[in-house]
């Protein structure tokens, strides 16, 4: 069997690196950030070609002080 010193170091360092990554703490959540808490959309295509759309969005604005989002949905297409 061929002796490779690089493989020896890899066998020693790799478990240490992996253990360090596993034990590293996760980044804390920042309270001031906005986030989507829940999003659901449903589309029902009717026989006449129209589409009934229900869109629910629960948005947490965090500490940003905002009170809404800009949202657009097309109402007609050729």
PDB file as gemmi writes it, atoms N, CA and C in Angstrom:
CRYST1    1.000    1.000    1.000  90.00  90.00  90.00 P 1                      
ATOM      1  N   UNK A   1       0.832  -1.175   0.000  1.00  0.00           N  
ATOM      2  CA  UNK A   1       0.000   0.000   0.000  1.00  0.00           C  
ATOM      3  C   UNK A   1       0.881   1.244   0.000  1.00  0.00           C  
ATOM      4  N   UNK A   2       0.507   2.230  -0.801  1.00  0.00           N  
ATOM      5  CA  UNK A   2       1.282   3.456  -0.958  1.00  0.00           C  
ATOM      6  C   UNK A   2       0.960   4.425   0.177  1.00  0.00           C  
ATOM      7  N   UNK A   3       1.975   5.016   0.796  1.00  0.00           N  
ATOM      8  CA  UNK A   3       1.810   5.976   1.893  1.00  0.00           C  
ATOM      9  C   UNK A   3       1.702   7.377   1.311  1.00  0.00           C  
ATOM     10  N   UNK A   4       0.647   8.078   1.626  1.00  0.00           N  
ATOM     11  CA  UNK A   4       0.438   9.441   1.131  1.00  0.00           C  
ATOM     12  C   UNK A   4       0.248  10.352   2.335  1.00  0.00           C  
ATOM     13  N   UNK A   5       1.228  11.244   2.632  1.00  0.00           N  
ATOM     14  CA  UNK A   5       1.122  12.115   3.794  1.00  0.00           C  
ATOM     15  C   UNK A   5      -0.066  13.074   3.718  1.00  0.00           C  
ATOM     16  N   UNK A   6      -0.451  13.482   2.522  1.00  0.00           N  
ATOM     17  CA  UNK A   6      -1.595  14.392   2.392  1.00  0.00           C  
ATOM     18  C   UNK A   6      -2.872  13.711   2.858  1.00  0.00           C  
ATOM     19  N   UNK A   7      -3.005  12.433   2.571  1.00  0.00           N  
ATOM     20  CA  UNK A   7      -4.210  11.706   2.992  1.00  0.00           C  
ATOM     21  C   UNK A   7      -4.251  11.582   4.510  1.00  0.00           C  
ATOM     22  N   UNK A   8      -3.075  11.458   5.135  1.00  0.00           N  
ATOM     23  CA  UNK A   8      -3.028  11.378   6.594  1.00  0.00           C  
ATOM     24  C   UNK A   8      -3.597  12.666   7.191  1.00  0.00           C  
ATOM     25  N   UNK A   9      -3.164  13.825   6.673  1.00  0.00           N  
ATOM     26  CA  UNK A   9      -3.666  15.102   7.188  1.00  0.00           C  
ATOM     27  C   UNK A   9      -5.150  15.271   6.896  1.00  0.00           C  
ATOM     28  N   UNK A  10      -5.582  14.800   5.732  1.00  0.00           N  
ATOM     29  CA  UNK A  10      -6.991  14.894   5.391  1.00  0.00           C  
ATOM     30  C   UNK A  10      -7.832  14.062   6.355  1.00  0.00           C  
ATOM     31  N   UNK A  11      -7.351  12.873   6.695  1.00  0.00           N  
ATOM     32  CA  UNK A  11      -8.080  12.016   7.644  1.00  0.00           C  
ATOM     33  C   UNK A  11      -8.124  12.629   9.038  1.00  0.00           C  
ATOM     34  N   UNK A  12      -7.148  13.418   9.398  1.00  0.00           N  
ATOM     35  CA  UNK A  12      -7.103  14.067  10.706  1.00  0.00           C  
ATOM     36  C   UNK A  12      -7.939  15.342  10.707  1.00  0.00           C  
ATOM     37  N   UNK A  13      -7.775  16.177   9.672  1.00  0.00           N  
ATOM     38  CA  UNK A  13      -8.422  17.489   9.660  1.00  0.00           C  
ATOM     39  C   UNK A  13      -9.893  17.449   9.268  1.00  0.00           C  
ATOM     40  N   UNK A  14     -10.280  16.563   8.373  1.00  0.00           N  
ATOM     41  CA  UNK A  14     -11.657  16.544   7.909  1.00  0.00           C  
ATOM     42  C   UNK A  14     -12.665  16.323   9.041  1.00  0.00           C  
ATOM     43  N   UNK A  15     -12.480  15.339   9.912  1.00  0.00           N  
ATOM     44  CA  UNK A  15     -13.431  15.191  11.024  1.00  0.00           C  
ATOM     45  C   UNK A  15     -13.462  16.410  11.951  1.00  0.00           C  
ATOM     46  N   UNK A  16     -12.321  17.045  12.153  1.00  0.00           N  
ATOM     47  CA  UNK A  16     -12.277  18.235  13.013  1.00  0.00           C  
ATOM     48  C   UNK A  16     -13.057  19.378  12.368  1.00  0.00           C  
ATOM     49  N   UNK A  17     -12.874  19.569  11.071  1.00  0.00           N  
ATOM     50  CA  UNK A  17     -13.600  20.629  10.361  1.00  0.00           C  
ATOM     51  C   UNK A  17     -15.100  20.355  10.376  1.00  0.00           C  
ATOM     52  N   UNK A  18     -15.486  19.129  10.084  1.00  0.00           N  
ATOM     53  CA  UNK A  18     -16.905  18.785  10.077  1.00  0.00           C  
ATOM     54  C   UNK A  18     -17.530  18.948  11.458  1.00  0.00           C  
ATOM     55  N   UNK A  19     -16.821  18.555  12.493  1.00  0.00           N  
ATOM     56  CA  UNK A  19     -17.324  18.720  13.857  1.00  0.00           C  
ATOM     57  C   UNK A  19     -17.465  20.201  14.191  1.00  0.00           C  
ATOM     58  N   UNK A  20     -16.503  21.009  13.770  1.00  0.00           N  
ATOM     59  CA  UNK A  20     -16.582  22.443  14.013  1.00  0.00           C  
ATOM     60  C   UNK A  20     -17.775  23.074  13.316  1.00  0.00           C  
ATOM     61  N   UNK A  21     -18.047  22.658  12.086  1.00  0.00           N  
ATOM     62  CA  UNK A  21     -19.211  23.181  11.365  1.00  0.00           C  
ATOM     63  C   UNK A  21     -20.512  22.740  12.027  1.00  0.00           C  
ATOM     64  N   UNK A  22     -20.551  21.513  12.499  1.00  0.00           N  
ATOM     65  CA  UNK A  22     -21.759  20.992  13.139  1.00  0.00           C  
ATOM     66  C   UNK A  22     -22.027  21.709  14.456  1.00  0.00           C  
ATOM     67  N   UNK A  23     -20.981  22.037  15.196  1.00  0.00           N  
ATOM     68  CA  UNK A  23     -21.143  22.680  16.501  1.00  0.00           C  
ATOM     69  C   UNK A  23     -21.240  24.201  16.418  1.00  0.00           C  
ATOM     70  N   UNK A  24     -20.941  24.776  15.257  1.00  0.00           N  
ATOM     71  CA  UNK A  24     -20.981  26.238  15.115  1.00  0.00           C  
ATOM     72  C   UNK A  24     -22.404  26.738  15.322  1.00  0.00           C  
ATOM     73  N   UNK A  25     -22.561  27.804  16.067  1.00  0.00           N  
ATOM     74  CA  UNK A  25     -23.913  28.307  16.300  1.00  0.00           C  
ATOM     75  C   UNK A  25     -24.493  28.907  15.026  1.00  0.00           C  
ATOM     76  N   UNK A  26     -25.804  28.793  14.902  1.00  0.00           N  
ATOM     77  CA  UNK A  26     -26.494  29.389  13.752  1.00  0.00           C  
ATOM     78  C   UNK A  26     -26.531  30.895  13.929  1.00  0.00           C  
ATOM     79  N   UNK A  27     -26.606  31.596  12.832  1.00  0.00           N  
ATOM     80  CA  UNK A  27     -26.700  33.055  12.891  1.00  0.00           C  
ATOM     81  C   UNK A  27     -28.024  33.439  13.541  1.00  0.00           C  
ATOM     82  N   UNK A  28     -27.998  34.380  14.467  1.00  0.00           N  
ATOM     83  CA  UNK A  28     -29.253  34.772  15.129  1.00  0.00           C  
ATOM     84  C   UNK A  28     -30.180  35.483  14.167  1.00  0.00           C  
ATOM     85  N   UNK A  29     -31.473  35.307  14.382  1.00  0.00           N  
ATOM     86  CA  UNK A  29     -32.465  36.005  13.572  1.00  0.00           C  
ATOM     87  C   UNK A  29     -32.437  37.478  13.932  1.00  0.00           C  
ATOM     88  N   UNK A  30     -32.594  38.303  12.943  1.00  0.00           N  
ATOM     89  CA  UNK A  30     -32.603  39.742  13.177  1.00  0.00           C  
ATOM     90  C   UNK A  30     -34.046  40.204  13.268  1.00  0.00           C  
ATOM     91  N   UNK A  31     -34.392  40.788  14.392  1.00  0.00           N  
ATOM     92  CA  UNK A  31     -35.778  41.166  14.654  1.00  0.00           C  
ATOM     93  C   UNK A  31     -36.284  42.243  13.716  1.00  0.00           C  
ATOM     94  N   UNK A  32     -35.418  43.053  13.162  1.00  0.00           N  
ATOM     95  CA  UNK A  32     -35.844  44.152  12.329  1.00  0.00           C  
ATOM     96  C   UNK A  32     -36.172  43.769  10.892  1.00  0.00           C  
ATOM     97  N   UNK A  33     -35.942  42.542  10.503  1.00  0.00           N  
ATOM     98  CA  UNK A  33     -36.142  42.148   9.123  1.00  0.00           C  
ATOM     99  C   UNK A  33     -37.582  41.755   8.839  1.00  0.00           C  
ATOM    100  N   UNK A  34     -38.011  42.056   7.619  1.00  0.00           N  
ATOM    101  CA  UNK A  34     -39.325  41.630   7.168  1.00  0.00           C  
ATOM    102  C   UNK A  34     -39.254  40.174   6.738  1.00  0.00           C  
ATOM    103  N   UNK A  35     -40.422  39.510   6.787  1.00  0.00           N  
ATOM    104  CA  UNK A  35     -40.445  38.132   6.320  1.00  0.00           C  
ATOM    105  C   UNK A  35     -41.868  37.720   5.974  1.00  0.00           C  
ATOM    106  N   UNK A  36     -41.979  36.772   5.084  1.00  0.00           N  
ATOM    107  CA  UNK A  36     -43.271  36.205   4.732  1.00  0.00           C  
ATOM    108  C   UNK A  36     -43.549  35.078   5.719  1.00  0.00           C  
ATOM    109  N   UNK A  37     -44.643  35.188   6.450  1.00  0.00           N  
ATOM    110  CA  UNK A  37     -45.002  34.131   7.401  1.00  0.00           C  
ATOM    111  C   UNK A  37     -45.779  33.011   6.719  1.00  0.00           C  
ATOM    112  N   UNK A  38     -46.658  33.400   5.790  1.00  0.00           N  
ATOM    113  CA  UNK A  38     -47.431  32.374   5.091  1.00  0.00           C  
ATOM    114  C   UNK A  38     -47.876  32.931   3.743  1.00  0.00           C  
ATOM    115  N   UNK A  39     -47.870  32.071   2.735  1.00  0.00           N  
ATOM    116  CA  UNK A  39     -48.300  32.458   1.400  1.00  0.00           C  
ATOM    117  C   UNK A  39     -49.058  31.288   0.801  1.00  0.00           C  
ATOM    118  N   UNK A  40     -50.252  31.571   0.311  1.00  0.00           N  
ATOM    119  CA  UNK A  40     -50.998  30.532  -0.390  1.00  0.00           C  
ATOM    120  C   UNK A  40     -51.728  31.164  -1.556  1.00  0.00           C  
ATOM    121  N   UNK A  41     -51.800  30.433  -2.641  1.00  0.00           N  
ATOM    122  CA  UNK A  41     -52.495  30.910  -3.829  1.00  0.00           C  
ATOM    123  C   UNK A  41     -53.240  29.745  -4.442  1.00  0.00           C  
ATOM    124  N   UNK A  42     -54.459  30.026  -4.879  1.00  0.00           N  
ATOM    125  CA  UNK A  42     -55.227  28.995  -5.579  1.00  0.00           C  
ATOM    126  C   UNK A  42     -55.857  29.625  -6.805  1.00  0.00           C  
ATOM    127  N   UNK A  43     -55.936  28.856  -7.869  1.00  0.00           N  
ATOM    128  CA  UNK A  43     -56.459  29.318  -9.150  1.00  0.00           C  
ATOM    129  C   UNK A  43     -57.484  28.297  -9.630  1.00  0.00           C  
ATOM    130  N   UNK A  44     -58.656  28.771  -9.985  1.00  0.00           N  
ATOM    131  CA  UNK A  44     -59.700  27.895 -10.512  1.00  0.00           C  
ATOM    132  C   UNK A  44     -60.076  28.406 -11.900  1.00  0.00           C  
ATOM    133  N   UNK A  45     -59.736  27.633 -12.920  1.00  0.00           N  
ATOM    134  CA  UNK A  45     -60.045  28.017 -14.294  1.00  0.00           C  
ATOM    135  C   UNK A  45     -61.482  27.606 -14.587  1.00  0.00           C  
ATOM    136  N   UNK A  46     -62.277  28.568 -15.041  1.00  0.00           N  
ATOM    137  CA  UNK A  46     -63.677  28.331 -15.333  1.00  0.00           C  
ATOM    138  C   UNK A  46     -63.856  27.926 -16.798  1.00  0.00           C  
ATOM    139  N   UNK A  47     -65.013  27.390 -17.124  1.00  0.00           N  
ATOM    140  CA  UNK A  47     -65.305  26.928 -18.485  1.00  0.00           C  
ATOM    141  C   UNK A  47     -65.260  28.070 -19.498  1.00  0.00           C  
ATOM    142  N   UNK A  48     -65.595  29.284 -19.072  1.00  0.00           N  
ATOM    143  CA  UNK A  48     -65.597  30.423 -19.999  1.00  0.00           C  
ATOM    144  C   UNK A  48     -64.217  31.045 -20.176  1.00  0.00           C  
ATOM    145  N   UNK A  49     -63.180  30.477 -19.553  1.00  0.00           N  
ATOM    146  CA  UNK A  49     -61.813  30.963 -19.703  1.00  0.00           C  
ATOM    147  C   UNK A  49     -61.368  31.926 -18.627  1.00  0.00           C  
ATOM    148  N   UNK A  50     -62.275  32.334 -17.751  1.00  0.00           N  
ATOM    149  CA  UNK A  50     -61.881  33.206 -16.657  1.00  0.00           C  
ATOM    150  C   UNK A  50     -61.216  32.377 -15.564  1.00  0.00           C  
ATOM    151  N   UNK A  51     -60.507  33.066 -14.719  1.00  0.00           N  
ATOM    152  CA  UNK A  51     -59.801  32.389 -13.632  1.00  0.00           C  
ATOM    153  C   UNK A  51     -60.160  33.070 -12.319  1.00  0.00           C  
ATOM    154  N   UNK A  52     -60.622  32.292 -11.370  1.00  0.00           N  
ATOM    155  CA  UNK A  52     -60.858  32.798 -10.020  1.00  0.00           C  
ATOM    156  C   UNK A  52     -59.572  32.593  -9.230  1.00  0.00           C  
ATOM    157  N   UNK A  53     -59.095  33.669  -8.618  1.00  0.00           N  
ATOM    158  CA  UNK A  53     -57.820  33.629  -7.909  1.00  0.00           C  
ATOM    159  C   UNK A  53     -58.042  33.994  -6.452  1.00  0.00           C  
ATOM    160  N   UNK A  54     -57.468  33.223  -5.573  1.00  0.00           N  
ATOM    161  CA  UNK A  54     -57.440  33.552  -4.142  1.00  0.00           C  
ATOM    162  C   UNK A  54     -55.979  33.555  -3.722  1.00  0.00           C  
ATOM    163  N   UNK A  55     -55.538  34.678  -3.192  1.00  0.00           N  
ATOM    164  CA  UNK A  55     -54.128  34.869  -2.830  1.00  0.00           C  
ATOM    165  C   UNK A  55     -54.085  35.384  -1.407  1.00  0.00           C  
ATOM    166  N   UNK A  56     -53.473  34.633  -0.518  1.00  0.00           N  
ATOM    167  CA  UNK A  56     -53.343  35.054   0.875  1.00  0.00           C  
ATOM    168  C   UNK A  56     -51.869  35.186   1.213  1.00  0.00           C  
ATOM    169  N   UNK A  57     -51.542  36.342   1.747  1.00  0.00           N  
ATOM    170  CA  UNK A  57     -50.159  36.636   2.100  1.00  0.00           C  
ATOM    171  C   UNK A  57     -50.134  37.211   3.512  1.00  0.00           C  
ATOM    172  N   UNK A  58     -49.424  36.546   4.396  1.00  0.00           N  
ATOM    173  CA  UNK A  58     -49.239  37.035   5.762  1.00  0.00           C  
ATOM    174  C   UNK A  58     -47.789  37.482   5.869  1.00  0.00           C  
ATOM    175  N   UNK A  59     -47.597  38.776   6.025  1.00  0.00           N  
ATOM    176  CA  UNK A  59     -46.278  39.398   5.969  1.00  0.00           C  
ATOM    177  C   UNK A  59     -45.966  40.009   7.325  1.00  0.00           C  
ATOM    178  N   UNK A  60     -44.814  39.690   7.859  1.00  0.00           N  
ATOM    179  CA  UNK A  60     -44.346  40.293   9.113  1.00  0.00           C  
ATOM    180  C   UNK A  60     -43.389  41.417   8.733  1.00  0.00           C  
ATOM    181  N   UNK A  61     -43.755  42.661   9.047  1.00  0.00           N  
ATOM    182  CA  UNK A  61     -42.940  43.803   8.681  1.00  0.00           C  
ATOM    183  C   UNK A  61     -41.806  44.058   9.668  1.00  0.00           C  
ATOM    184  N   UNK A  62     -41.728  43.265  10.717  1.00  0.00           N  
ATOM    185  CA  UNK A  62     -40.656  43.440  11.685  1.00  0.00           C  
ATOM    186  C   UNK A  62     -40.692  44.818  12.293  1.00  0.00           C  
ATOM    187  N   UNK A  63     -39.556  45.420  12.406  1.00  0.00           N  
ATOM    188  CA  UNK A  63     -39.468  46.761  12.988  1.00  0.00           C  
ATOM    189  C   UNK A  63     -39.316  47.826  11.908  1.00  0.00           C  
ATOM    190  N   UNK A  64     -39.628  47.478  10.661  1.00  0.00           N  
ATOM    191  CA  UNK A  64     -39.436  48.401   9.544  1.00  0.00           C  
ATOM    192  C   UNK A  64     -40.428  49.555   9.575  1.00  0.00           C  
ATOM    193  N   UNK A  65     -41.570  49.362  10.233  1.00  0.00           N  
ATOM    194  CA  UNK A  65     -42.552  50.422  10.313  1.00  0.00           C  
ATOM    195  C   UNK A  65     -43.397  50.569   9.066  1.00  0.00           C  
ATOM    196  N   UNK A  66     -43.243  49.684   8.111  1.00  0.00           N  
ATOM    197  CA  UNK A  66     -44.058  49.744   6.905  1.00  0.00           C  
ATOM    198  C   UNK A  66     -45.423  49.142   7.179  1.00  0.00           C  
ATOM    199  N   UNK A  67     -46.389  49.493   6.344  1.00  0.00           N  
ATOM    200  CA  UNK A  67     -47.748  49.003   6.551  1.00  0.00           C  
ATOM    201  C   UNK A  67     -48.356  48.403   5.297  1.00  0.00           C  
ATOM    202  N   UNK A  68     -47.550  47.982   4.367  1.00  0.00           N  
ATOM    203  CA  UNK A  68     -48.099  47.379   3.161  1.00  0.00           C  
ATOM    204  C   UNK A  68     -47.015  47.019   2.174  1.00  0.00           C  
ATOM    205  N   UNK A  69     -47.413  46.270   1.160  1.00  0.00           N  
ATOM    206  CA  UNK A  69     -46.492  45.891   0.098  1.00  0.00           C  
ATOM    207  C   UNK A  69     -47.103  46.326  -1.222  1.00  0.00           C  
ATOM    208  N   UNK A  70     -46.279  46.435  -2.244  1.00  0.00           N  
ATOM    209  CA  UNK A  70     -46.792  46.691  -3.583  1.00  0.00           C  
ATOM    210  C   UNK A  70     -47.044  45.340  -4.233  1.00  0.00           C  
ATOM    211  N   UNK A  71     -48.262  45.163  -4.694  1.00  0.00           N  
ATOM    212  CA  UNK A  71     -48.661  43.870  -5.237  1.00  0.00           C  
ATOM    213  C   UNK A  71     -49.487  44.115  -6.493  1.00  0.00           C  
ATOM    214  N   UNK A  72     -49.172  43.423  -7.532  1.00  0.00           N  
ATOM    215  CA  UNK A  72     -49.932  43.564  -8.767  1.00  0.00           C  
ATOM    216  C   UNK A  72     -50.281  42.205  -9.336  1.00  0.00           C  
ATOM    217  N   UNK A  73     -51.464  42.114  -9.908  1.00  0.00           N  
ATOM    218  CA  UNK A  73     -51.877  40.878 -10.573  1.00  0.00           C  
ATOM    219  C   UNK A  73     -52.578  41.276 -11.864  1.00  0.00           C  
ATOM    220  N   UNK A  74     -52.227  40.624 -12.929  1.00  0.00           N  
ATOM    221  CA  UNK A  74     -52.842  40.930 -14.227  1.00  0.00           C  
ATOM    222  C   UNK A  74     -54.310  40.513 -14.192  1.00  0.00           C  
ATOM    223  N   UNK A  75     -55.141  41.361 -14.754  1.00  0.00           N  
ATOM    224  CA  UNK A  75     -56.577  41.063 -14.779  1.00  0.00           C  
ATOM    225  C   UNK A  75     -57.041  40.605 -16.157  1.00  0.00           C  
ATOM    226  N   UNK A  76     -56.262  40.907 -17.184  1.00  0.00           N  
ATOM    227  CA  UNK A  76     -56.620  40.471 -18.542  1.00  0.00           C  
ATOM    228  C   UNK A  76     -55.364  40.144 -19.342  1.00  0.00           C  
ATOM    229  N   UNK A  77     -55.479  39.138 -20.153  1.00  0.00           N  
ATOM    230  CA  UNK A  77     -54.427  38.746 -21.086  1.00  0.00           C  
ATOM    231  C   UNK A  77     -55.096  38.447 -22.413  1.00  0.00           C  
ATOM    232  N   UNK A  78     -54.447  38.759 -23.529  1.00  0.00           N  
ATOM    233  CA  UNK A  78     -55.051  38.449 -24.839  1.00  0.00           C  
ATOM    234  C   UNK A  78     -55.107  36.949 -25.087  1.00  0.00           C  
TER     235      UNK A  78                                                      
END                                                                             
